[in-house]
Each structure stands twice: as C-alpha cells, then as structure tokens.
C-alpha cells in the first residue's frame, strides 16, 4: 500500500485529503507543520509527500529545500494558492515533482498522485524500457530497471522528474524535443503549464551530470526548438 504524507496546516483540508486518499487505497499520515513533516518523512519514509507551501514557521519552500539538500528524493507534489509563474518555477527549482493550485478538484489531485506514483513505482516505461539494460554516456551510467544513476561510479541523486526528463531525451537518440513535447511526456500537462519548468530541470541535470554545466556535451539546447541528447 503506497504511503502518502500530507503536510498541511488547514485541518479541514488535511482531513479531506486524508479521507479521499484512504478511500483510494493509500496509507496516509498528516503533518500540521513543516517540522513535523520533516520528522514524519525521516521516520516513516513515505512514497509521496503532498506539501502545502504556505505553512507556519517553516514554509513549504524551506521544507522542500531541506529534503533535497539532505538527499531525500521522495516525490513531492506541492499545493499552492499562488498562481504566479515565478512561485511555481521556484518550487520546481527546489525539487518539486508537480503542483496543484488551490482551489483544486479532488479528482485532479488524485490523478496527479496516481501519475507520480506510477512513474516512480513500476510505471509502464520505468520498468519496461530497459529490462535491466544500462545506458551510458561520458562518465554517467543509468540502470534502467532500478532507476539508479552513477557518475564516476558514485550515485547521483536525481529526482524522479529529472530522471524521467533525462530518459525522455535519451530515448530520442539525438532527435530534437520541444519544450511542449517534454512537458506533455514527462509531466503530462498541456501548454498552459509553466514552460520554464523544462529549462529549470535541464539546468539541474547539467549541474549534476555534465563535466562543465555551462558548456554541456550531452544535454544540448537547440535554439528556438528545444533540447536534444548527444552521446
């Protein structure tokens, strides 16, 4: 049974989320603030974290930043009442996997939760695309079955979305992918979603995997077209 941690200080909203998630078969815990959320993550190891950004004391941005800096790669779905593009981009830059803007429909949120967990745990493509094969480029190797990435023999902490984006580029074998194509394939969204999301994740991939991130050899920008992968 997948475990979902809801970090939300609105008691009524948290209860509603817990109730609907449990009906769908998830094991759910609720944390009313950021500190408790971090403690529950450490002790319970959830499969997914639903994180409100507007938390008292320790806000969602700082919770997310702490998780990623300490090597916690659990997928994070952020809840935000903020509709500004910059707020969403900051969430993605800090390592969020998806977002839902308040007010939101329960069916939409449940679909996002299911999609994230399917990608991370046995999604079609995550388990089938390699059958244990290894993809290699430069000093990087990727075990497609375990979704493990090594650079110079040391494991690299990619978020699930970063790895999905990398694999989407690799699968094209040099063909150019537009930002819209990558948004639709990796995030499952339409054009209305923040286009800079892809740019932010590409920057992180370069930082983690390229020898010289400012002069990448493998994850290349194609001017006015998108991105392509080069061995």
JOCORHU-V113916 format. One record per residue. PHI is phi as a letter, one per 20 degrees, with the letter a starting at -180 (999 if undefined). Layout:
phi->[PHI PHI]
This chain:
phi->[999 f d c d d d b e e f f f f f f f f f f f f f e n e e c c c d e b f f f f f f f f f e d l f e b d e c f f e d f m d f f g f f f f f g f f e n e d g g c d e d c e e d f g f f f f f g f f e o f e a b c e f f c e f f f f f f f g f f f f f f e d m f f o f e e f c l n f d e c b l e d c c e f f e l d d d c l n d f d e e f g f f f f f g f f f f f f l n f f d f f f f f g f f e d m d e f f f g f f g f g f f f g f f f f e d e f c g f c f d d d d e d g m c q c b d c f]
